[in-house]
Amino acid sequence: MTTDARSGMTVLDEQECWAHLVEEQFGRLAVAVGGRPDIFPINFVPHEGAIYMKTAEGSKLASIVVNQAVAFEVDGYIDEDRRAWSVVAHGLAHVVGHDELELLVEQLPLFPWNTAPKNRFVQFVVKEISGRSFIAEGRR
Amino acid sequence: MTDTYRSGLEEMTREECLEKLGSVHVGRIGATVEFRPFIFPVNFRMYGNKILIRSVPGTKLDAALSGQVVAFEIDGFTDDGVAGWSVLVRGSADEVTDPEERAKAEQVEIHNYAFNEQPQRIVLISTAGMSGRRYDHS
C-alpha cells in the first residue's frame, strides 16, 4: 500500500487487488463497441490471473466478440475500517470454446453446473489491475 | 415493474430507475478512450433528473467526461440479498459552464474523498436514455 500524493488515496498493489477480487462475486464489465461504452453487472470467479464469467447469448456476449478489449470493476466498503475500495482491471476477453470448457469446469468447481443451453463462459485475461482505497463516512 | 421478458428479469419503469438513482451515492462511469473501454467508480448526486459528478482536470476520469457519450451504472441488492437490481444510463456528459448554473450546481454537496483541494469541474449526465432491471434469484 502506498499513498498517491495528488489524490490522497491509498494505492493498492497487484496482490491486494486480487485479494479483494477473491472475496467478491459480483462486478461490472465495461465494453466498447463502435466507440460506444456499455456496462454490464455480472457474476464472476477469479482464477490464476483471469476472471471467469457466465453469461447468456445476448448483447454482452456480442460486444466481447466485436471488441475483446474490456474493463472490469469491483468495489466495496469495509465497515470496521470505514474504508471504501475499488479495483479496476483491463485486458482481453474471449468466449470459452467447447474444448476448453471441460478443463475449466474441473478447475473451477465454484461454477454452478446448471448449463442450460444458452449459458456461455467468458474468460477475461487480466493485463493490468489497479486499486484504490480511502476512508469514507459510510456508503450508499 | 412489468415485462418479464427473460425468466427472473423484470424491467423497471423510469420512475423506479429515478428513485434508485436518488437512493445511492456511488456509481460507475463507463467511457471509451481510443476504442478502449474504461470504468471509474464515482460519487454522484442527482441534480433534477440529471446525474451530477465532480471531476478534476488532468485526471483520466475528467478526460472521459469531456463532452462524450458515457455509460453510467448503479446496482444493489435487496436487504435479504435475494433480489438484485441495476440501472444503466447512456448519455452525453456535459460540463456546467454557465456561471449562474454553476453557482447553483455547486450547492449540491458531494463528498469527494480524493482531490479535495483541487479545482473541480461539474459535469451533468442526462437520464433521457435509461433502463433498469430487477433480478430475482429466489
Contacts between the chains, C-beta under 8 A, distances in Angstrom:
chain1	res1	chain2	res2	distance
A	6	B	115	7.1
A	6	B	118	7.9
A	7	B	114	4.0
A	7	B	115	5.3
A	8	B	113	7.8
A	8	B	114	5.6
A	8	B	115	7.4
A	8	B	116	7.0
A	9	B	113	7.4
A	9	B	114	4.9
A	26	B	75	8.0
A	26	B	84	7.8
A	28	B	28	5.7
A	28	B	39	6.4
A	28	B	73	5.9
A	28	B	75	7.5
A	30	B	28	7.8
A	30	B	30	4.3
A	30	B	37	4.3
A	30	B	38	6.8
A	30	B	39	3.9
A	30	B	71	7.3
A	31	B	37	5.4
A	32	B	32	4.1
A	32	B	35	6.1
A	32	B	36	6.4
A	32	B	37	3.9
A	35	B	32	5.2
A	35	B	35	6.8
A	36	B	32	6.7
A	36	B	69	6.4
A	36	B	90	7.7
A	37	B	30	4.0
A	37	B	31	5.1
A	37	B	32	4.7
A	37	B	37	5.7
A	37	B	38	7.8
A	37	B	69	7.3
A	37	B	70	6.0
A	37	B	71	4.5
A	38	B	30	6.4
A	38	B	71	5.4
A	38	B	88	7.8
A	38	B	90	7.7
A	39	B	28	6.2
A	39	B	30	4.2
A	39	B	39	6.7
A	39	B	71	4.7
A	39	B	72	7.7
A	39	B	73	4.1
A	39	B	88	6.1
A	41	B	73	6.9
A	41	B	75	4.9
A	41	B	84	7.5
A	41	B	86	4.5
A	56	B	6	7.8
A	67	B	35	7.1
A	67	B	37	7.8
A	69	B	35	7.2
A	69	B	36	5.2
A	69	B	37	6.4
A	70	B	37	6.0
A	71	B	30	7.7
A	71	B	36	7.6
A	71	B	37	4.6
A	71	B	38	5.5
A	71	B	39	4.5
A	72	B	39	7.2
A	73	B	28	5.7
A	73	B	39	4.4
A	73	B	40	7.8
A	73	B	41	6.3
A	75	B	26	7.1
A	75	B	28	7.9
A	75	B	41	4.9
A	84	B	26	7.8
A	84	B	113	7.3
A	86	B	41	4.4
A	88	B	39	6.0
A	88	B	40	7.5
A	90	B	36	7.5
A	132	B	114	7.9
A	134	B	113	4.5
A	134	B	114	6.3
A	135	B	113	7.2
A	136	B	111	7.3
A	136	B	113	5.5
A	137	B	111	7.1
A	139	B	25	7.5
A	139	B	26	6.4
A	140	B	23	7.1
A	140	B	24	5.1
A	140	B	25	4.8
A	140	B	26	7.1
